[in-house]
Amino acid sequence: ITQLAQGTCNGAMVLLDQEPRSADATTLAESVLLKINQEAFYQLLASIPQIMKQIVKLLTRRLRAMNKKLTNAQR
């Protein structure tokens, strides 16, 4: 669907809604990944609310990009 840049997060939606993942991910190069569980994630959000704002911005950008791809594909 897309290629994410270095330092980008993946899997934020599952932390927010506890639904199954909407996609799988593979890496093109050796990578270091950070896994965080939902409880720790919510504790982090409670202590640093700015993180939620950044996650909303990230998900909004991704949604807009996907909408643009879909719109262009229909033309």
N, C-alpha and C positions, 0 to 999 in steps of 0.2 A: 504494500500500500504506500509506504513511504520509507525514506532513509533518514534516520536521525543523526544529528551531529554529535561529536564528542562532547561529553558533559551533560547531555540531555537526559531527562528522566523518562522512564517508561513504566507503565503500570499504575499510574496515579488513580485511574478510575476505580480499579478494584479496591483500593484502599478507602475510597469514598463511599461506594455503594454495596460492597460485599457480593456483587454479582460475578459470575464467571468472567474470565478474561475475554476481551472482545477480539484479540489477535495474538498470534505468537510472535516471537522475535528471534532473529538470528544475527550473529555478528559477522562482519566481513574481515575482522582482524582480531587478534588476541585482545581480550577486554577484561577489565576489573569491574565487577558489579557489586552494588550494595543492596542488600535485602533488608526491608524494615517491616515489622508486623504492624497490624492495625492499631493495637493498643499503644505501642511506642510512637506511632505516627500521630495519633490524637494527642498524646502528651506533648509532643513537639509542637503541634499546632496551638495548644493551649498556652505554651510558654512563649511562642514567637508567632503571633497572629499574621505577621507580614508574609509568612510562608503560604498561607491559604490564598492570599491575594495573588501571589506569584503563580500558584497552581491554577487558579481560575484564569489568569491571563494565558498561561501555557495551553490549557485545554481549549480556550476560546480561539487562540491562534491556529491550533490544529484543526478545529472544527471549520473555521473559515477557509483554511487551505484545502480541506477535503471537499467542502462545498464548491469551491472554485474549480477543482479538478473534475468533479461530477458535472458541473455546469458546462465546462469546456468540452467534456466527452460527449455531451448530448448535442453539440452543435455540428 
